[in-house]
Amino acid sequence: MKPAFLSALFGLALASPAIAEPTVGFDRFDVRADHRSAPIAAAIWSPVGQPTHAAPVGDGIVFESTQAYIGAALPDKKMPLVVVSHGSGSSIDGTAWLAAGLAERGALVLVMNHPGTTSGDSSPRRTARLSERASDLSAALDQVLADPYFADRIDTDRITGLGFSLGGATVLGIGGLRLDPVAYRDYCKRFGDAAQDCLFLSRGGVDLDNLPPEFSADMTDDRFTRIVAVDPGFTYAATPESAAEVDLPVQLVTLGDTFPWAAVDLRTEGSGLVDLLPQVEYVVIPNAHHYSFLPICTKNAAQMLIEEGEDPICDDPEGWDRATAHATSIEEIARFIEL
């Protein structure tokens, strides 16, 4: 989607009355990180220990909001933590449906905006600097574990990295997967215009023969105990050696069984990542496609996007229901991380 329009659609909020009482809490804060020039916007979704006032999160002109108690007190118990990495061009608000669904099941869910690859600020050149995104996750985890209020409630034996698309590549890096820039260049040459990710990078002037060192850096953070990667990108560049050494359980989730995008085909006939990881569970979400992992669209969003000449992110095929795809995704992820 075009950066200017993304900025508008996520920045303009419409007043909306609460439809039902929330079931989760939500609180925004900033993460201080040495590798960033400014604080990283972050938030935690949580089960509710004591309700506060209710408000919509992510209410806008394209995507529906999620209701939450703002700044609600947390339950006084240990809970699993899920650290979420959003996809290219998304944001904290874009992951609201997923984070709220996991919080309803008892998890603390740490979300953040990745500078340079978030709504209205999605740069191809910064997209290739993948290790910066991984460092965002590690810095956010550092901060919540240093805060006694959160630290006393986090089960450090149950910390999951969960990412979608570019975020999926990010959390796989956190789990120890390394990328080979030469293999990625060769993949781009092999698939040509069918490789959506390569086109995006090339249009931003990224030299695929000279990818930045952040693309293939070691991003491992041993504090994470499980990884969930939904339609992850860059997997054609995964090195078999690093994949074989990933020593934690990994769930790979594919959205739909038609595999229209080469970039996120994990099967043997695609990137083959499903064959490389020693502790892998592979799940296919039926009646879904890549955009199904975005929030539910408002009534007029699809037509509005057509008129604006934007990506068809709200155009689900007839008979498909995005809410059902969301519910199935949450169910599969929650089962894997034992919520």
C-alpha positions in Angstrom: 0.0 0.0 0.0 1.1 3.6 -0.6 2.8 5.1 2.4 0.7 8.4 2.3 -2.5 6.5 2.2 -1.4 4.0 4.9 -0.5 7.0 7.1 -4.0 8.4 6.6 -5.9 5.2 7.1 -4.1 4.3 10.3 -3.9 7.8 11.6 -7.5 8.9 11.2 -9.7 7.4 13.9 -13.5 7.5 13.9 -15.4 7.7 17.2 -17.2 4.4 17.8 -19.3 3.3 20.7 -18.4 0.0 22.5 -20.4 -2.9 21.2 -19.6 -5.2 24.1 -17.5 -5.1 27.2 -13.9 -5.9 26.6 -12.3 -9.2 27.7 -8.7 -8.0 27.6 -6.4 -5.1 28.7 -4.2 -2.9 26.6 -1.5 -0.4 27.5 0.9 1.5 25.3 4.5 2.5 26.3 7.9 3.3 24.7 10.9 1.1 24.4 14.3 2.7 24.6 16.8 0.9 22.3 20.4 1.7 21.5 20.1 0.7 17.8 17.2 3.2 17.2 17.4 7.0 17.1 14.0 7.3 18.8 11.9 5.3 21.1 10.0 2.3 19.7 6.2 2.5 20.2 5.1 -0.7 22.0 2.1 -2.1 24.0 1.0 -5.0 26.0 -2.2 -6.9 25.7 -3.2 -8.9 28.7 -5.8 -10.8 30.7 -7.7 -8.5 33.0 -7.0 -8.4 36.7 -9.0 -5.3 37.4 -10.9 -3.5 34.6 -10.5 0.2 33.9 -12.2 2.3 31.1 -12.9 0.7 27.8 -11.8 2.1 24.4 -11.2 0.9 20.8 -7.7 0.0 19.7 -7.1 0.3 16.0 -10.4 2.0 15.1 -10.1 3.5 11.6 -11.5 3.9 8.2 -10.3 0.6 6.8 -10.0 -1.9 9.6 -12.4 -2.6 12.5 -11.2 -1.9 16.0 -10.7 -4.2 19.0 -12.2 -3.2 22.4 -9.9 -3.2 25.4 -9.6 -1.9 29.0 -6.9 0.7 28.8 -4.2 0.2 31.4 -6.1 -2.5 33.2 -4.3 -4.2 36.2 -2.8 -7.6 35.4 -3.7 -10.7 37.2 -1.3 -11.5 40.0 0.1 -14.7 38.5 2.8 -16.0 36.1 1.7 -16.0 32.5 3.2 -17.0 29.2 4.5 -14.1 27.0 4.1 -13.8 23.3 6.3 -11.2 21.5 4.7 -10.2 18.1 6.5 -8.9 15.0 4.1 -7.3 12.5 4.3 -7.6 8.8 5.6 -5.0 6.3 3.5 -1.9 6.5 1.5 -3.0 9.5 1.6 -1.8 13.1 0.6 -2.3 16.7 -3.0 -1.7 15.7 -2.8 -4.1 12.8 -2.1 -7.0 15.1 -4.8 -6.1 17.6 -7.2 -9.0 16.7 -4.4 -11.6 17.1 -3.0 -10.1 20.3 -6.4 -9.8 21.9 -7.3 -13.3 20.9 -4.2 -14.7 22.6 -4.6 -12.5 25.7 -8.2 -13.8 26.1 -6.6 -17.3 26.4 -4.3 -16.2 29.2 -1.1 -14.8 27.5 0.6 -11.5 27.9 1.2 -10.3 24.4 4.0 -7.7 23.7 3.6 -5.8 20.4 5.5 -3.0 18.8 6.0 -0.9 15.7 9.1 -1.6 13.7 10.6 1.7 12.5 11.1 1.8 8.8 8.7 -1.1 8.1 5.5 0.1 9.8 2.3 1.9 8.6 3.1 5.0 6.5 6.8 4.3 7.0 7.5 1.1 5.0 10.9 1.5 3.2 12.3 -1.3 0.9 15.9 -0.3 1.9 15.1 -0.6 5.6 13.1 -3.8 5.0 16.4 -5.6 4.0 18.0 -4.7 7.4 16.2 -7.5 9.1 18.4 -7.7 12.2 17.2 -4.3 13.2 13.7 -5.7 13.6 15.0 -8.6 15.6 16.8 -6.1 17.9 13.5 -4.4 18.4 12.0 -7.6 19.8 15.0 -8.2 22.0 15.0 -4.6 23.3 11.3 -4.7 24.1 11.8 -8.0 25.9 14.7 -6.5 27.9 12.4 -3.7 29.0 9.5 -5.7 30.2 11.8 -8.2 32.0 13.5 -5.2 33.8 10.1 -3.9 35.0 9.2 -5.6 38.2 5.5 -5.3 37.6 5.7 -7.2 34.3 8.7 -9.4 35.3 6.9 -10.8 38.3 4.1 -12.0 36.0 6.0 -13.4 33.1 6.8 -17.1 32.9 10.3 -17.0 31.4 10.1 -20.6 30.4 7.3 -19.8 28.0 8.3 -16.9 25.8 7.1 -17.2 22.2 8.2 -15.1 19.2 5.3 -14.8 16.8 5.5 -13.0 13.4 3.6 -12.6 10.2 5.2 -12.2 6.7 8.3 -10.0 7.2 7.6 -10.5 10.9 7.8 -14.3 10.4 11.3 -13.9 8.9 12.1 -11.8 11.9 11.1 -14.3 14.6 12.8 -17.2 12.6 16.0 -15.1 12.9 15.4 -14.8 16.6 15.1 -18.6 16.7 18.5 -19.0 15.1 17.8 -19.2 11.3 20.4 -17.4 9.2 19.9 -16.1 5.7 22.3 -16.4 2.7 22.3 -13.2 0.5 23.6 -15.1 -2.5 20.7 -17.7 -2.2 18.2 -14.8 -1.9 19.7 -13.1 -5.0 19.4 -16.4 -6.9 15.8 -16.8 -5.8 14.9 -13.4 -7.1 16.5 -14.1 -10.5 14.8 -17.5 -10.7 11.2 -16.2 -10.0 11.5 -12.7 -11.6 8.2 -10.8 -11.4 6.5 -13.6 -9.6 8.6 -12.8 -6.5 6.6 -10.1 -4.8 9.3 -9.4 -2.1 12.1 -9.0 -4.7 10.0 -6.5 -6.7 9.3 -4.5 -3.5 13.0 -4.3 -2.7 14.1 -3.6 -6.2 11.6 -0.7 -6.6 13.2 0.9 -3.6 16.7 0.7 -5.1 17.9 -2.2 -3.1 20.9 -3.8 -4.8 20.1 -7.6 -4.6 23.8 -8.3 -5.4 24.9 -6.4 -2.3 22.4 -6.8 0.4 23.3 -5.1 3.7 25.0 -7.1 6.4 21.8 -6.8 8.6 20.1 -9.1 6.2 22.2 -12.1 7.1 23.3 -11.2 10.6 23.0 -13.6 13.6 19.7 -12.5 15.3 19.4 -15.3 17.9 17.9 -14.5 21.3 18.1 -17.6 23.5 15.4 -16.3 25.8 12.7 -17.3 23.3 11.4 -20.9 23.8 9.1 -21.3 20.9 8.6 -19.6 17.5 5.5 -19.2 15.4 6.0 -17.9 11.8 2.9 -17.2 9.7 3.6 -16.9 5.9 7.2 -15.9 6.6 9.2 -14.2 4.0 12.9 -14.7 2.9 12.8 -18.4 3.5 14.4 -19.2 0.1 17.5 -17.7 1.6 17.5 -19.9 4.7 20.8 -21.7 5.2 20.3 -25.5 5.8 23.1 -25.5 8.3 21.4 -22.9 10.6 18.0 -24.5 10.1 19.3 -27.8 11.3 20.6 -26.1 14.5 17.4 -24.4 15.5 16.9 -26.2 18.8 13.4 -25.0 19.8 9.9 -25.9 18.6 8.7 -24.0 15.5 5.2 -23.7 14.1 5.0 -22.7 10.5 1.6 -21.5 9.4 0.5 -21.1 5.8 -2.6 -19.1 4.9 -4.5 -21.1 2.4 -3.8 -24.1 0.3 -3.6 -22.5 -3.2 -0.1 -21.0 -2.7 -0.4 -18.0 -5.1 2.6 -16.2 -3.7 6.0 -17.8 -4.3 7.6 -15.7 -1.6 5.7 -17.5 1.2 5.5 -21.1 -0.1 7.2 -23.2 2.6 6.5 -26.6 1.1 9.1 -29.0 -0.4 8.2 -27.6 -3.8 8.6 -24.1 -2.6 11.4 -22.9 -0.3 11.5 -26.3 1.4 11.7 -24.8 4.9 9.3 -27.4 6.3 12.0 -30.0 5.5 14.9 -28.2 7.2 13.8 -27.5 10.7 14.2 -30.4 13.2 11.3 -29.5 15.5 8.6 -28.2 13.1 4.8 -28.3 13.1 3.3 -27.3 9.8 -0.3 -25.9 9.7 -2.4 -24.8 6.7 -5.3 -22.4 7.4 -8.1 -23.2 5.0 -10.1 -20.6 3.0 -7.4 -18.0 3.6 -4.7 -16.1 1.8 -1.9 -13.7 2.8 -4.2 -10.8 3.4 -6.4 -12.9 5.6 -4.1 -12.2 8.5 -4.8 -8.5 8.4 -7.7 -7.1 10.5 -11.3 -7.4 9.5 -12.2 -4.7 7.1 -14.9 -2.1 7.5 -18.0 -2.2 5.3 -16.9 0.2 2.7 -13.1 -0.5 2.8 -12.8 -2.7 -0.2 -14.5 -0.2 -2.6 -12.6 2.7 -1.0 -9.3 0.9 -1.6 -10.2 0.3 -5.3 -11.0 3.9 -5.8 -7.6 4.9 -4.2 -5.7 2.4 -6.4 -4.4 0.5 -3.4 -3.6 -3.1 -2.8 -6.7 -5.4 -2.6 -6.2 -6.1 1.1 -9.9 -6.3 1.8 -10.9 -8.4 -1.3 -11.5 -11.9 0.2 -12.9 -14.5 -2.3 -16.7 -15.1 -2.3 -17.6 -17.5 0.5 -14.6 -16.9 2.6 -14.9 -15.3 6.0 -11.9 -13.4 7.4 -13.3 -13.8 11.0 -13.3 -17.6 10.6 -9.7 -17.5 9.3 -8.7 -15.4 12.4 -10.5 -17.8 14.8 -8.8 -20.8 13.2 -5.4 -19.1 13.3 -5.8 -18.2 17.0 -6.9 -21.7 17.8 -3.9 -23.3 16.1 -1.4 -20.9 17.5 -2.8 -21.2 21.0 -2.7 -24.9 20.9 0.9 -24.9 19.8 2.0 -22.6 22.6 -0.2 -24.5 25.1 -2.6 -21.7 26.1 
